[in-house]
Amino acid sequence: MEAKSKETIEHIIHQLRPQLQADGGDIRLVEIRDDNVVMVELQGACGSCPHSKMTLKNGVESILKQYVPEVDRVEDINLHF
């Protein structure tokens, strides 16, 4: 993935953090894999919330794909087996 795309992903994650923090959670960018999968860690209330998968897919992933079409998917390291 291009350096500009990586910077955009980091910027978007940074912009999403206050929304998650307002609900007692947080998000941390772990890595951007060579296969265009963005690995994050949902923390705090977001890590244990039963709706965290929806937050990840309908929120984080959809926004990232909108601005960085190269992103294939977003996965939470805590839900990744």
C-alpha positions as CSV (number, residue, x, y, z in Angstrom):
1,M,0.0,0.0,0.0
2,E,1.3,3.5,-0.8
3,A,2.7,5.7,1.9
4,K,0.0,8.3,1.2
5,S,-2.7,5.6,1.8
6,K,-1.1,4.6,5.1
7,E,-1.0,8.3,6.2
8,T,-4.7,8.6,5.3
9,I,-5.6,5.5,7.3
10,E,-3.6,6.8,10.3
11,H,-5.4,10.1,10.0
12,I,-8.9,8.6,9.8
13,I,-8.2,6.3,12.8
14,H,-7.1,9.4,14.7
15,Q,-10.3,11.3,13.7
16,L,-12.5,8.3,14.8
17,R,-10.9,8.0,18.3
18,P,-12.9,10.9,20.0
19,Q,-16.2,9.3,19.0
20,L,-15.2,6.0,20.5
21,Q,-13.7,7.6,23.5
22,A,-16.9,9.4,24.2
23,D,-18.5,6.0,24.7
24,G,-15.7,4.7,26.9
25,G,-13.8,3.0,24.2
26,D,-10.8,3.6,22.0
27,I,-9.1,2.3,18.9
28,R,-5.5,1.6,18.1
29,L,-4.0,1.0,14.7
30,V,-1.9,-2.2,15.0
31,E,-0.7,-2.8,11.4
32,I,-1.6,-2.5,7.7
33,R,-0.8,-5.9,6.2
34,D,0.6,-6.4,2.7
35,D,-2.8,-7.9,1.7
36,N,-4.5,-4.6,2.4
37,V,-6.1,-5.7,5.7
38,V,-6.0,-3.1,8.4
39,M,-5.6,-4.6,11.8
40,V,-6.9,-2.5,14.8
41,E,-7.5,-3.1,18.4
42,L,-10.8,-1.9,19.9
43,Q,-10.1,-1.1,23.5
44,G,-12.1,-0.3,26.6
45,A,-15.9,-0.4,26.3
46,C,-15.5,-1.0,22.5
47,G,-13.5,-4.1,23.1
48,S,-16.1,-5.8,25.2
49,C,-19.3,-4.3,23.6
50,P,-21.6,-6.9,21.9
51,H,-21.9,-4.4,19.0
52,S,-18.2,-4.0,18.5
53,K,-18.3,-6.0,15.2
54,M,-20.9,-3.7,13.9
55,T,-18.9,-0.7,14.9
56,L,-15.9,-2.2,13.2
57,K,-17.6,-3.1,9.9
58,N,-20.3,-0.4,9.5
59,G,-18.2,2.4,11.0
60,V,-14.4,2.0,10.8
61,E,-14.2,-0.3,7.8
62,S,-16.8,1.6,5.7
63,I,-15.2,5.0,6.3
64,L,-11.7,3.7,5.6
65,K,-12.9,2.0,2.3
66,Q,-14.5,5.3,1.3
67,Y,-11.3,7.2,1.6
68,V,-8.8,4.5,0.8
69,P,-10.3,2.1,-1.7
70,E,-7.3,-0.2,-1.5
71,V,-8.4,-1.3,1.9
72,D,-9.8,-4.8,1.6
73,R,-11.2,-5.2,5.2
74,V,-10.6,-4.1,8.8
75,E,-10.2,-6.7,11.6
76,D,-9.9,-6.4,15.3
77,I,-7.0,-8.3,16.7
78,N,-9.2,-9.4,19.6
79,L,-11.7,-11.0,17.3
80,H,-9.2,-12.4,14.8
81,F,-8.5,-16.1,15.2
